[in-house]
Amino acid sequence: MTAIRALASTLRGFPRGVLSLIYPPTCSGCGAATADPGALCPTCWTGLRLIEEPLCQRFGTPFALDLGVGPLLSPRAIAEPPVFGRARAVALYDAVARRLVHRLKYEDRLDLSGVMARMMAASGRMLIAEAECVVPVPLHRWRLWRRRFNQAALLGRAVAREAGLPFEPAALVRIRATRSQVGLSRAARGVNLSGAFRVPPEQAHRIRGRRVLLVDDVITTGATGNAASRALLRGGAASVDLLTFAMVGAAAG
């Protein structure tokens, strides 16, 4: 046993209170001291703009006012229905949510995936109740090599574990390296991602006839979700819903 493994084994045997004295728990958002590991401090929690009802039943974007009973659809959902059935997110991509996503994605804070996934499981409970498997939005192999991990796969695995659903990371692959979506218009994002995803024939049995829960970190215009969902449906999925941690406010505009 290596020295590192021996130390890890020893620490696992310590009472939680002793470990808290050695490594005091800190806020997942800003690093301030907190009472429990993985929790948000009061400042970050109140700064997290949670998405709640009433919201568009297709895109999951919140409405400013309650427009009455029945399924609510945003103007965009009526004019441009998405390929996926429904999208849900924990919070708007603003301040705290952006910081959490960036810490996971660019600062190698892989431990945040569990915290974020638990929030996603709560926000997406209606989607999860009807899902039969979880599939993450994949990275192209070259981008995965550079980043060393896929944040959507980390979140998807944790969501699947929370929900008790099969996790199918090989069911969808990105076959074309696309340019960054940052700065592209909604139309340009769609063109950029056209034909970028595919269900490998040898993996099609994993999603064939199943209701798929597609997982990503952020939904911006919905172009990635649409492209990935189109590939899953062509590959035999019965339906696709999209669950993310954050949503850019204009996603369902």
FIKOLZA-1660 file (N, C-alpha, C; in steps of 0.1 Angstrom, whole numbers, plus 5000, padded with zeros to 4 digits):
% residues 253
   i   px   py   pz ch aa at
   1 5008 4988 5000  A  M  N
   1 5000 5000 5000  A  M CA
   1 5009 5012 5000  A  M  C
   2 5006 5022 4991  A  T  N
   2 5014 5034 4990  A  T CA
   2 5011 5043 5002  A  T  C
   3 5020 5053 5004  A  A  N
   3 5018 5062 5016  A  A CA
   3 5005 5070 5014  A  A  C
   4 5001 5074 5002  A  I  N
   4 4989 5081 5000  A  I CA
   4 4977 5073 5003  A  I  C
   5 4977 5060 4998  A  R  N
   5 4965 5052 5001  A  R CA
   5 4964 5049 5016  A  R  C
   6 4976 5047 5023  A  A  N
   6 4976 5044 5037  A  A CA
   6 4970 5056 5045  A  A  C
   7 4974 5069 5040  A  L  N
   7 4969 5081 5047  A  L CA
   7 4954 5082 5045  A  L  C
   8 4949 5079 5032  A  A  N
   8 4935 5080 5029  A  A CA
   8 4927 5069 5037  A  A  C
   9 4933 5058 5039  A  S  N
   9 4926 5047 5047  A  S CA
   9 4925 5051 5061  A  S  C
  10 4936 5057 5066  A  T  N
  10 4935 5062 5080  A  T CA
  10 4925 5073 5082  A  T  C
  11 4924 5082 5073  A  L  N
  11 4915 5094 5074  A  L CA
  11 4901 5089 5074  A  L  C
  12 4898 5078 5065  A  R  N
  12 4884 5073 5065  A  R CA
  12 4880 5067 5078  A  R  C
  13 4889 5063 5086  A  G  N
  13 4886 5057 5099  A  G CA
  13 4884 5067 5110  A  G  C
  14 4887 5080 5107  A  F  N
  14 4886 5090 5117  A  F CA
  14 4871 5094 5119  A  F  C
  15 4867 5098 5131  A  P  N
  15 4853 5103 5132  A  P CA
  15 4852 5116 5124  A  P  C
  16 4840 5119 5119  A  R  N
  16 4837 5130 5111  A  R CA
  16 4841 5143 5118  A  R  C
  17 4839 5144 5131  A  G  N
  17 4842 5156 5138  A  G CA
  17 4857 5159 5138  A  G  C
  18 4865 5148 5139  A  V  N
  18 4880 5150 5139  A  V CA
  18 4884 5155 5126  A  V  C
  19 4879 5149 5115  A  L  N
  19 4883 5153 5101  A  L CA
  19 4879 5168 5099  A  L  C
  20 4868 5172 5105  A  S  N
  20 4864 5186 5103  A  S CA
  20 4874 5196 5110  A  S  C
  21 4880 5191 5120  A  L  N
  21 4891 5199 5127  A  L CA
  21 4903 5200 5118  A  L  C
  22 4906 5189 5111  A  I  N
  22 4918 5189 5102  A  I CA
  22 4915 5196 5089  A  I  C
  23 4903 5193 5083  A  Y  N
  23 4899 5200 5070  A  Y CA
  23 4886 5206 5072  A  Y  C
  24 4885 5218 5078  A  P  N
  24 4872 5224 5080  A  P CA
  24 4864 5225 5067  A  P  C
  25 4851 5222 5067  A  P  N
  25 4842 5223 5055  A  P CA
  25 4841 5237 5050  A  P  C
  26 4841 5238 5037  A  T  N
  26 4840 5252 5031  A  T CA
  26 4829 5252 5021  A  T  C
  27 4825 5264 5018  A  C  N
  27 4814 5266 5008  A  C CA
  27 4818 5262 4994  A  C  C
  28 4809 5254 4987  A  S  N
  28 4812 5250 4974  A  S CA
  28 4813 5261 4964  A  S  C
  29 4807 5273 4967  A  G  N
  29 4807 5284 4958  A  G CA
  29 4818 5293 4960  A  G  C
  30 4821 5297 4972  A  C  N
  30 4832 5308 4974  A  C CA
  30 4843 5303 4983  A  C  C
  31 4842 5292 4990  A  G  N
  31 4853 5287 4998  A  G CA
  31 4852 5292 5013  A  G  C
  32 4842 5300 5016  A  A  N
  32 4840 5304 5030  A  A CA
  32 4837 5292 5039  A  A  C
  33 4839 5294 5052  A  A  N
  33 4836 5283 5061  A  A CA
  33 4821 5280 5062  A  A  C
  34 4818 5267 5063  A  T  N
  34 4804 5263 5064  A  T CA
  34 4803 5252 5075  A  T  C
  35 4791 5249 5079  A  A  N
  35 4789 5239 5089  A  A CA
  35 4790 5225 5084  A  A  C
  36 4786 5223 5071  A  D  N
  36 4787 5209 5065  A  D CA
  36 4794 5209 5052  A  D  C
  37 4801 5198 5050  A  P  N
  37 4809 5196 5037  A  P CA
  37 4799 5196 5025  A  P  C
  38 4803 5203 5015  A  G  N
  38 4795 5204 5003  A  G CA
  38 4783 5213 5003  A  G  C
  39 4782 5221 5014  A  A  N
  39 4771 5230 5015  A  A CA
  39 4775 5244 5010  A  A  C
  40 4765 5252 5007  A  L  N
  40 4767 5266 5003  A  L CA
  40 4765 5275 5015  A  L  C
  41 4773 5285 5016  A  C  N
  41 4772 5295 5026  A  C CA
  41 4759 5303 5024  A  C  C
  42 4754 5310 5034  A  P  N
  42 4742 5318 5033  A  P CA
  42 4742 5328 5021  A  P  C
  43 4754 5334 5019  A  T  N
  43 4755 5344 5009  A  T CA
  43 4754 5338 4995  A  T  C
  44 4761 5326 4993  A  C  N
  44 4760 5320 4980  A  C CA
  44 4746 5314 4978  A  C  C
  45 4740 5308 4988  A  W  N
  45 4727 5302 4987  A  W CA
  45 4716 5312 4983  A  W  C
  46 4717 5324 4989  A  T  N
  46 4707 5334 4986  A  T CA
  46 4710 5340 4972  A  T  C
  47 4723 5339 4967  A  G  N
  47 4726 5345 4954  A  G CA
  47 4723 5335 4943  A  G  C
  48 4720 5322 4946  A  L  N
  48 4717 5312 4936  A  L CA
  48 4703 5315 4931  A  L  C
  49 4701 5318 4919  A  R  N
  49 4688 5321 4913  A  R CA
  49 4681 5309 4909  A  R  C
  50 4674 5302 4918  A  L  N
  50 4668 5289 4916  A  L CA
  50 4656 5291 4906  A  L  C
  51 4654 5281 4897  A  I  N
  51 4643 5281 4888  A  I CA
  51 4632 5274 4894  A  I  C
  52 4620 5280 4895  A  E  N
  52 4608 5274 4901  A  E CA
  52 4596 5277 4892  A  E  C
  53 4585 5270 4895  A  E  N
  53 4573 5273 4888  A  E CA
  53 4568 5287 4891  A  E  C
  54 4561 5293 4881  A  P  N
  54 4557 5288 4868  A  P CA
  54 4568 5289 4858  A  P  C
  55 4569 5279 4849  A  L  N
  55 4579 5278 4839  A  L CA
  55 4574 5272 4826  A  L  C
  56 4581 5274 4815  A  C  N
  56 4578 5268 4802  A  C CA
  56 4579 5253 4803  A  C  C
  57 4569 5246 4800  A  Q  N
  57 4570 5231 4802  A  Q CA
  57 4579 5225 4792  A  Q  C
  58 4583 5231 4781  A  R  N
  58 4592 5225 4771  A  R CA
  58 4607 5229 4775  A  R  C
  59 4609 5242 4775  A  F  N
  59 4623 5247 4778  A  F CA
  59 4627 5248 4792  A  F  C
  60 4617 5249 4801  A  G  N
  60 4620 5250 4815  A  G CA
  60 4624 5264 4820  A  G  C
  61 4622 5274 4811  A  T  N
  61 4626 5288 4815  A  T CA
  61 4614 5294 4823  A  T  C
  62 4618 5300 4834  A  P  N
  62 4607 5306 4843  A  P CA
  62 4600 5318 4837  A  P  C
  63 4587 5319 4841  A  F  N
  63 4580 5331 4837  A  F CA
  63 4580 5341 4849  A  F  C
  64 4580 5353 4846  A  A  N
  64 4580 5363 4856  A  A CA
  64 4567 5364 4864  A  A  C
  65 4555 5360 4857  A  L  N
  65 4542 5360 4863  A  L CA
  65 4535 5347 4861  A  L  C
  66 4527 5343 4870  A  D  N
  66 4519 5331 4869  A  D CA
  66 4508 5334 4859  A  D  C
  67 4508 5327 4847  A  L  N
  67 4499 5330 4837  A  L CA
  67 4486 5322 4837  A  L  C
  68 4484 5315 4848  A  G  N
  68 4472 5307 4849  A  G CA
  68 4474 5292 4849  A  G  C
  69 4463 5284 4849  A  V  N
  69 4464 5270 4850  A  V CA
  69 4467 5264 4836  A  V  C
  70 4471 5251 4836  A  G  N
  70 4473 5244 4824  A  G CA
  70 4488 5244 4820  A  G  C
  71 4492 5236 4810  A  P  N
  71 4506 5236 4806  A  P CA
  71 4510 5250 4800  A  P  C
  72 4521 5256 4805  A  L  N
  72 4525 5269 4800  A  L CA
  72 4537 5267 4790  A  L  C
  73 4536 5274 4779  A  L  N
  73 4546 5273 4769  A  L CA
  73 4551 5288 4765  A  L  C
  74 4564 5289 4764  A  S  N
  74 4569 5302 4760  A  S CA
  74 4567 5305 4745  A  S  C
  75 4568 5317 4741  A  P  N
  75 4566 5320 4727  A  P CA
  75 4576 5312 4718  A  P  C
  76 4588 5310 4723  A  R  N
  76 4598 5303 4715  A  R CA
  76 4595 5288 4714  A  R  C
  77 4589 5282 4725  A  A  N
  77 4586 5268 4725  A  A CA
  77 4575 5265 4715  A  A  C
  78 4566 5275 4713  A  I  N
  78 4555 5274 4703  A  I CA
  78 4561 5276 4689  A  I  C
  79 4569 5286 4687  A  A  N
  79 4575 5289 4674  A  A CA
  79 4586 5279 4669  A  A  C
  80 4594 5275 4679  A  E  N
  80 4606 5267 4676  A  E CA
  80 4606 5255 4686  A  E  C
  81 4597 5245 4685  A  P  N
  81 4597 5234 4695  A  P CA
  81 4611 5227 4695  A  P  C
  82 4616 5224 4706  A  P  N
  82 4629 5217 4707  A  P CA
  82 4628 5202 4703  A  P  C
  83 4639 5196 4699  A  V  N
  83 4639 5182 4696  A  V CA
  83 4637 5174 4709  A  V  C
  84 4642 5178 4720  A  F  N
  84 4640 5171 4733  A  F CA
  84 4626 5174 4738  A  F  C
  85 4621 5166 4746  A  G  N
  85 4607 5168 4751  A  G CA
  85 4606 5179 4761  A  G  C
  86 4615 5179 4771  A  R  N
  86 4614 5189 4782  A  R CA
  86 4628 5192 4787  A  R  C
  87 4631 5204 4791  A  A  N
  87 4644 5207 4797  A  A CA
  87 4641 5213 4811  A  A  C
  88 4650 5209 4820  A  R  N
  88 4649 5215 4834  A  R CA
  88 4663 5218 4839  A  R  C
  89 4664 5228 4847  A  A  N
  89 4677 5232 4853  A  A CA
  89 4675 5237 4867  A  A  C
  90 4686 5237 4875  A  V  N
  90 4685 5241 4889  A  V CA
  90 4684 5256 4890  A  V  C
  91 4692 5263 4883  A  A  N
  91 4693 5278 4885  A  A CA
  91 4697 5285 4872  A  A  C
  92 4694 5298 4872  A  L  N
  92 4699 5306 4861  A  L CA
  92 4714 5308 4861  A  L  C
  93 4720 5308 4849  A  Y  N
  93 4735 5309 4848  A  Y CA
  93 4740 5323 4851  A  Y  C
  94 4740 5326 4864  A  D  N
  94 4743 5339 4869  A  D CA
  94 4751 5339 4882  A  D  C
  95 4762 5346 4883  A  A  N
  95 4769 5347 4895  A  A CA
  95 4773 5333 4902  A  A  C
  96 4765 5329 4912  A  V  N
  96 4769 5317 4919  A  V CA
  96 4769 5305 4910  A  V  C
  97 4758 5303 4902  A  A  N
  97 4757 5291 4894  A  A CA
  97 4769 5291 4884  A  A  C
  98 4773 5302 4878  A  R  N
  98 4784 5303 4869  A  R CA
  98 4797 5299 4876  A  R  C
  99 4798 5304 4889  A  R  N
  99 4810 5301 4896  A  R CA
  99 4812 5286 4899  A  R  C
 100 4801 5280 4902  A  L  N
 100 4801 5265 4905  A  L CA
 100 4804 5257 4892  A  L  C
 101 4798 5261 4881  A  V  N
 101 4801 5254 4869  A  V CA
 101 4816 5256 4865  A  V  C
 102 4821 5268 4866  A  H  N
 102 4835 5271 4863  A  H CA
 102 4845 5264 4872  A  H  C
 103 4841 5263 4885  A  R  N
 103 4850 5256 4894  A  R CA
 103 4851 5241 4890  A  R  C
 104 4840 5235 4887  A  L  N
 104 4840 5221 4883  A  L CA
 104 4847 5219 4870  A  L  C
 105 4844 5228 4860  A  K  N
 105 4849 5226 4846  A  K CA
 105 4863 5230 4844  A  K  C
 106 4868 5241 4850  A  Y  N
 106 4881 5246 4847  A  Y CA
 106 4891 5246 4859  A  Y  C
 107 4886 5243 4871  A  E  N
 107 4895 5243 4883  A  E CA
 107 4896 5229 4888  A  E  C
 108 4891 5219 4881  A  D  N
 108 4893 5205 4885  A  D CA
 108 4886 5202 4899  A  D  C
 109 4876 5209 4902  A  R  N
 109 4869 5207 4914  A  R CA
 109 4858 5196 4912  A  R  C
 110 4863 5183 4909  A  L  N
 110 4855 5172 4906  A  L CA
 110 4845 5169 4917  A  L  C
 111 4849 5172 4930  A  D  N
 111 4840 5169 4941  A  D CA
 111 4827 5177 4941  A  D  C
 112 4827 5188 4933  A  L  N
 112 4814 5196 4932  A  L CA
 112 4803 5188 4924  A  L  C
 113 4807 5178 4916  A  S  N
 113 4797 5171 4908  A  S CA
 113 4786 5165 4917  A  S  C
 114 4790 5159 4928  A  G  N
 114 4780 5153 4937  A  G CA
 114 4771 5163 4943  A  G  C
 115 4776 5175 4947  A  V  N
 115 4767 5185 4952  A  V CA
 115 4758 5190 4942  A  V  C
 116 4763 5193 4930  A  M  N
 116 4755 5198 4919  A  M CA
 116 4744 5188 4914  A  M  C
 117 4749 5175 4914  A  A  N
 117 4739 5165 4909  A  A CA
 117 4728 5163 4919  A  A  C
 118 4730 5164 4932  A  R  N
 118 4719 5163 4941  A  R CA
 118 4709 5174 4939  A  R  C
 119 4713 5186 4936  A  M  N
 119 4704 5197 4933  A  M CA
 119 4697 5194 4920  A  M  C
 120 4704 5188 4910  A  M  N
 120 4698 5185 4897  A  M CA
 120 4687 5174 4899  A  M  C
 121 4690 5164 4907  A  A  N
 121 4680 5154 4909  A  A CA
 121 4667 5159 4915  A  A  C
 122 4669 5169 4924  A  A  N
 122 4657 5175 4930  A  A CA
 122 4649 5183 4920  A  A  C
 123 4656 5191 4912  A  S  N
 123 4649 5200 4902  A  S CA
 123 4643 5192 4891  A  S  C
 124 4650 5180 4887  A  G  N
 124 4645 5172 4876  A  G CA
 124 4637 5160 4880  A  G  C
 125 4631 5160 4892  A  R  N
 125 4625 5148 4897  A  R CA
 125 4614 5143 4888  A  R  C
 126 4606 5152 4882  A  M  N
 126 4596 5148 4873  A  M CA
 126 4601 5141 4861  A  M  C
 127 4612 5146 4855  A  L  N
 127 4619 5139 4844  A  L CA
 127 4625 5126 4848  A  L  C
 128 4631 5126 4860  A  I  N
 128 4638 5114 4864  A  I CA
 128 4627 5103 4867  A  I  C
 129 4615 5106 4871  A  A  N
 129 4605 5096 4874  A  A CA
 129 4601 5089 4862  A  A  C
 130 4602 5095 4850  A  E  N
 130 4598 5088 4838  A  E CA
 130 4610 5083 4830  A  E  C
 131 4622 5086 4834  A  A  N
 131 4634 5082 4826  A  A CA
 131 4638 5067 4829  A  A  C
 132 4644 5061 4819  A  E  N
 132 4648 5047 4820  A  E CA
 132 4664 5046 4820  A  E  C
 133 4671 5056 4816  A  C  N
 133 4685 5056 4816  A  C CA
 133 4690 5070 4815  A  C  C
 134 4703 5072 4819  A  V  N
 134 4709 5086 4819  A  V CA
 134 4721 5085 4809  A  V  C
 135 4721 5095 4800  A  V  N
 135 4732 5096 4790  A  V CA
 135 4738 5110 4791  A  V  C
 136 4751 5112 4793  A  P  N
 136 4757 5125 4793  A  P CA
 136 4760 5130 4779  A  P  C
 137 4760 5144 4777  A  V  N
 137 4764 5150 4765  A  V CA
 137 4780 5147 4764  A  V  C
 138 4784 5141 4753  A  P  N
 138 4799 5137 4752  A  P CA
 138 4807 5149 4747  A  P  C
 139 4820 5148 4751  A  L  N
 139 4830 5157 4745  A  L CA
 139 4837 5149 4733  A  L  C
 140 4842 5157 4724  A  H  N
 140 4850 5150 4713  A  H CA
 140 4863 5145 4720  A  H  C
 141 4868 5134 4714  A  R  N
 141 4880 5127 4721  A  R CA
 141 4892 5137 4723  A  R  C
 142 4894 5146 4714  A  W  N
 142 4905 5155 4715  A  W CA
 142 4903 5165 4727  A  W  C
 143 4891 5170 4728  A  R  N
 143 4888 5179 4739  A  R CA
 143 4888 5172 4752  A  R  C
 144 4884 5159 4752  A  L  N
 144 4884 5151 4764  A  L CA
 144 4899 5149 4768  A  L  C
 145 4907 5146 4759  A  W  N
 145 4921 5144 4761  A  W CA
 145 4928 5156 4768  A  W  C
 146 4924 5168 4763  A  R  N
 146 4930 5181 4768  A  R CA
 146 4924 5184 4782  A  R  C
 147 4911 5182 4784  A  R  N
 147 4905 5185 4797  A  R CA
 147 4907 5174 4807  A  R  C
 148 4908 5162 4803  A  R  N
 148 4910 5150 4811  A  R CA
 148 4898 5144 4817  A  R  C
 149 4887 5151 4816  A  F  N
 149 4874 5146 4821  A  F CA
 149 4862 5154 4814  A  F  C
 150 4851 5147 4815  A  N  N
 150 4839 5153 4809  A  N CA
 150 4830 5157 4820  A  N  C
 151 4827 5170 4822  A  Q  N
 151 4819 5174 4834  A  Q CA
 151 4805 5169 4833  A  Q  C
 152 4800 5168 4820  A  A  N
 152 4786 5163 4819  A  A CA
 152 4785 5148 4823  A  A  C
 153 4796 5140 4821  A  A  N
 153 4796 5126 4825  A  A CA
 153 4797 5125 4840  A  A  C
 154 4805 5134 4846  A  L  N
 154 4805 5134 4861  A  L CA
 154 4792 5137 4867  A  L  C
 155 4785 5147 4862  A  L  N
 155 4772 5150 4867  A  L CA
 155 4762 5139 4864  A  L  C
 156 4762 5134 4851  A  G  N
 156 4753 5123 4847  A  G CA
 156 4755 5111 4856  A  G  C
 157 4767 5107 4859  A  R  N
 157 4769 5095 4867  A  R CA
 157 4763 5097 4881  A  R  C
 158 4766 5109 4887  A  A  N
 158 4761 5112 4900  A  A CA
 158 4745 5113 4900  A  A  C
 159 4739 5119 4890  A  V  N
 159 4725 5119 4889  A  V CA
 159 4719 5105 4888  A  V  C
 160 4725 5097 4880  A  A  N
 160 4720 5083 4878  A  A CA
 160 4721 5076 4891  A  A  C
 161 4732 5078 4899  A  R  N
 161 4734 5071 4912  A  R CA
 161 4723 5076 4921  A  R  C
 162 4720 5089 4922  A  E  N
 162 4710 5094 4930  A  E CA
 162 4696 5089 4927  A  E  C
 163 4694 5087 4914  A  A  N
 163 4680 5083 4909  A  A CA
 163 4679 5067 4908  A  A  C
 164 4690 5060 4909  A  G  N
 164 4690 5046 4908  A  G CA
 164 4687 5041 4894  A  G  C
 165 4692 5049 4884  A  L  N
 165 4690 5046 4870  A  L CA
 165 4703 5041 4863  A  L  C
 166 4702 5033 4852  A  P  N
 166 4714 5029 4845  A  P CA
 166 4721 5041 4839  A  P  C
 167 4734 5041 4840  A  F  N
 167 4742 5052 4834  A  F CA
 167 4749 5047 4821  A  F  C
 168 4746 5054 4810  A  E  N
 168 4751 5049 4797  A  E CA
 168 4760 5059 4790  A  E  C
 169 4772 5061 4794  A  P  N
 169 4781 5071 4789  A  P CA
 169 4786 5068 4775  A  P  C
 170 4785 5055 4770  A  A  N
 170 4790 5051 4757  A  A CA
 170 4779 5051 4746  A  A  C
 171 4767 5054 4751  A  A  N
 171 4756 5054 4741  A  A CA
 171 4756 5065 4731  A  A  C
 172 4763 5076 4734  A  L  N
 172 4763 5087 4725  A  L CA
 172 4777 5092 4724  A  L  C
 173 4782 5094 4712  A  V  N
 173 4796 5099 4710  A  V CA
 173 4795 5112 4701  A  V  C
 174 4806 5120 4703  A  R  N
 174 4807 5132 4694  A  R CA
 174 4817 5129 4684  A  R  C
 175 4813 5128 4671  A  I  N
 175 4821 5123 4660  A  I CA
 175 4828 5134 4653  A  I  C
 176 4824 5147 4656  A  R  N
 176 4830 5158 4649  A  R CA
 176 4835 5169 4659  A  R  C
 177 4847 5173 4658  A  A  N
 177 4852 5183 4667  A  A CA
 177 4846 5197 4662  A  A  C
 178 4839 5203 4671  A  T  N
 178 4832 5216 4667  A  T CA
 178 4839 5227 4674  A  T  C
 179 4838 5239 4668  A  R  N
 179 4844 5251 4674  A  R CA
 179 4836 5255 4686  A  R  C
 180 4842 5263 4695  A  S  N
 180 4835 5267 4707  A  S CA
 180 4822 5274 4704  A  S  C
 181 4812 5272 4712  A  Q  N
 181 4799 5278 4709  A  Q CA
 181 4799 5293 4715  A  Q  C
 182 4809 5296 4723  A  V  N
 182 4809 5310 4729  A  V CA
 182 4809 5320 4718  A  V  C
 183 4800 5330 4718  A  G  N
 183 4799 5341 4709  A  G CA
 183 4791 5338 4696  A  G  C
 184 4787 5326 4695  A  L  N
 184 4779 5322 4683  A  L CA
 184 4764 5325 4685  A  L  C
 185 4757 5329 4674  A  S  N
 185 4743 5332 4675  A  S CA
 185 4736 5318 4676  A  S  C
 186 4723 5319 4679  A  R  N
 186 4715 5307 4680  A  R CA
 186 4715 5299 4667  A  R  C
 187 4714 5305 4656  A  A  N
 187 4714 5298 4643  A  A CA
 187 4728 5292 4640  A  A  C
 188 4738 5300 4643  A  A  N
 188 4752 5295 4641  A  A CA
 188 4755 5283 4650  A  A  C
 189 4750 5283 4662  A  R  N
 189 4753 5272 4671  A  R CA
 189 4746 5259 4665  A  R  C
 190 4734 5260 4660  A  G  N
 190 4728 5249 4654  A  G CA
 190 4736 5243 4642  A  G  C
 191 4741 5252 4634  A  V  N
 191 4749 5248 4622  A  V CA
 191 4762 5242 4627  A  V  C
 192 4768 5247 4637  A  N  N
 192 4781 5243 4642  A  N CA
 192 4780 5228 4647  A  N  C
 193 4768 5225 4653  A  L  N
 193 4766 5212 4659  A  L CA
 193 4759 5202 4650  A  L  C
 194 4756 5206 4638  A  S  N
 194 4749 5197 4629  A  S CA
 194 4757 5184 4626  A  S  C
 195 4752 5173 4628  A  G  N
 195 4759 5160 4626  A  G CA
 195 4770 5157 4635  A  G  C
 196 4771 5164 4646  A  A  N
 196 4782 5162 4655  A  A CA
 196 4781 5150 4664  A  A  C
 197 4769 5145 4666  A  F  N
 197 4767 5134 4675  A  F CA
 197 4762 5121 4668  A  F  C
 198 4765 5109 4674  A  R  N
 198 4760 5097 4668  A  R CA
 198 4759 5086 4679  A  R  C
 199 4749 5078 4677  A  V  N
 199 4748 5066 4686  A  V CA
 199 4756 5055 4678  A  V  C
 200 4767 5049 4684  A  P  N
 200 4774 5038 4678  A  P CA
 200 4764 5026 4676  A  P  C
 201 4764 5020 4664  A  P  N
 201 4755 5009 4662  A  P CA
 201 4757 4998 4673  A  P  C
 202 4769 4995 4678  A  E  N
 202 4771 4985 4688  A  E CA
 202 4766 4989 4702  A  E  C
 203 4762 5002 4703  A  Q  N
 203 4757 5007 4716  A  Q CA
 203 4743 5010 4716  A  Q  C
 204 4736 5009 4704  A  A  N
 204 4722 5013 4702  A  A CA
 204 4713 5005 4711  A  A  C
 205 4716 4993 4715  A  H  N
 205 4707 4985 4724  A  H CA
 205 4706 4991 4738  A  H  C
 206 4715 5000 4741  A  R  N
 206 4715 5006 4755  A  R CA
 206 4704 5017 4756  A  R  C
 207 4700 5022 4744  A  I  N
 207 4690 5033 4745  A  I CA
 207 4677 5030 4737  A  I  C
 208 4678 5019 4729  A  R  N
 208 4667 5016 4720  A  R CA
 208 4654 5013 4728  A  R  C
 209 4643 5021 4724  A  G  N
 209 4630 5020 4731  A  G CA
 209 4630 5026 4745  A  G  C
 210 4640 5032 4749  A  R  N
 210 4641 5037 4763  A  R CA
 210 4638 5052 4763  A  R  C
 211 4633 5057 4775  A  R  N
 211 4631 5071 4777  A  R CA
 211 4645 5076 4783  A  R  C
 212 4652 5084 4776  A  V  N
 212 4665 5089 4779  A  V CA
 212 4665 5102 4787  A  V  C
 213 4673 5103 4797  A  L  N
 213 4675 5116 4804  A  L CA
 213 4689 5120 4800  A  L  C
 214 4690 5130 4792  A  L  N
 214 4703 5136 4787  A  L CA
 214 4708 5146 4797  A  L  C
 215 4720 5146 4801  A  V  N
 215 4726 5154 4811  A  V CA
 215 4737 5163 4806  A  V  C
 216 4737 5176 4809  A  D  N
 216 4748 5185 4806  A  D CA
 216 4749 5195 4817  A  D  C
 217 4760 5203 4817  A  D  N
 217 4762 5213 4827  A  D CA
 217 4753 5226 4826  A  D  C
 218 4753 5231 4813  A  V  N
 218 4746 5243 4811  A  V CA
 218 4738 5242 4798  A  V  C
 219 4726 5248 4797  A  I  N
 219 4719 5250 4785  A  I CA
 219 4719 5265 4781  A  I  C
 220 4723 5268 4769  A  T  N
 220 4724 5282 4765  A  T CA
 220 4712 5285 4755  A  T  C
 221 4714 5280 4743  A  T  N
 221 4703 5282 4733  A  T CA
 221 4695 5269 4731  A  T  C
 222 4700 5258 4736  A  G  N
 222 4694 5245 4734  A  G CA
 222 4699 5238 4722  A  G  C
 223 4709 5244 4714  A  A  N
 223 4715 5238 4702  A  A CA
 223 4721 5225 4705  A  A  C
 224 4729 5224 4716  A  T  N
 224 4736 5211 4719  A  T CA
 224 4726 5201 4723  A  T  C
 225 4716 5204 4731  A  G  N
 225 4706 5195 4735  A  G CA
 225 4698 5190 4723  A  G  C
 226 4695 5199 4714  A  N  N
 226 4688 5195 4702  A  N CA
 226 4696 5185 4693  A  N  C
 227 4709 5188 4691  A  A  N
 227 4717 5180 4683  A  A CA
 227 4719 5166 4689  A  A  C
 228 4721 5166 4702  A  A  N
 228 4723 5153 4709  A  A CA
 228 4710 5145 4709  A  A  C
 229 4699 5152 4712  A  S  N
 229 4686 5145 4712  A  S CA
 229 4683 5139 4699  A  S  C
 230 4685 5147 4688  A  R  N
 230 4682 5142 4674  A  R CA
 230 4690 5129 4672  A  R  C
 231 4703 5128 4676  A  A  N
 231 4711 5116 4674  A  A CA
 231 4705 5104 4682  A  A  C
 232 4701 5107 4694  A  L  N
 232 4696 5097 4703  A  L CA
 232 4682 5091 4697  A  L  C
 233 4674 5100 4692  A  L  N
 233 4661 5096 4687  A  L CA
 233 4663 5088 4674  A  L  C
 234 4673 5092 4666  A  R  N
 234 4676 5084 4654  A  R CA
 234 4682 5071 4657  A  R  C
 235 4689 5070 4669  A  G  N
 235 4695 5058 4673  A  G CA
 235 4685 5048 4680  A  G  C
 236 4672 5053 4681  A  G  N
 236 4662 5044 4687  A  G CA
 236 4656 5047 4700  A  G  C
 237 4661 5058 4706  A  A  N
 237 4655 5062 4719  A  A CA
 237 4640 5065 4717  A  A  C
 238 4632 5062 4727  A  A  N
 238 4618 5065 4727  A  A CA
 238 4615 5080 4729  A  A  C
 239 4622 5086 4737  A  S  N
 239 4621 5100 4740  A  S CA
 239 4633 5105 4747  A  S  C
 240 4635 5118 4747  A  V  N
 240 4647 5124 4753  A  V CA
 240 4643 5137 4761  A  V  C
 241 4646 5137 4774  A  D  N
 241 4645 5149 4782  A  D CA
 241 4659 5154 4786  A  D  C
 242 4660 5167 4788  A  L  N
 242 4673 5173 4791  A  L CA
 242 4673 5179 4805  A  L  C
 243 4684 5175 4813  A  L  N
 243 4686 5180 4826  A  L CA
 243 4699 5187 4827  A  L  C
 244 4700 5199 4832  A  T  N
 244 4713 5206 4833  A  T CA
 244 4713 5213 4847  A  T  C
 245 4725 5217 4851  A  F  N
 245 4726 5224 4864  A  F CA
 245 4722 5239 4862  A  F  C
 246 4726 5245 4851  A  A  N
 246 4723 5259 4849  A  A CA
 246 4717 5262 4836  A  A  C
 247 4710 5273 4835  A  M  N
 247 4703 5277 4822  A  M CA
 247 4706 5292 4820  A  M  C
 248 4711 5295 4808  A  V  N
 248 4712 5310 4805  A  V CA
 248 4698 5315 4803  A  V  C
 249 4696 5327 4809  A  G  N
 249 4682 5332 4810  A  G CA
 249 4675 5333 4797  A  G  C
 250 4681 5335 4786  A  A  N
 250 4674 5336 4773  A  A CA
 250 4672 5323 4766  A  A  C
 251 4675 5312 4773  A  A  N
 251 4675 5299 4766  A  A CA
 251 4661 5296 4759  A  A  C
 252 4650 5300 4765  A  A  N
 252 4638 5298 4759  A  A CA
 252 4631 5310 4754  A  A  C
 253 4639 5321 4754  A  G  N
 253 4634 5334 4751  A  G CA
 253 4621 5337 4744  A  G  C
% end
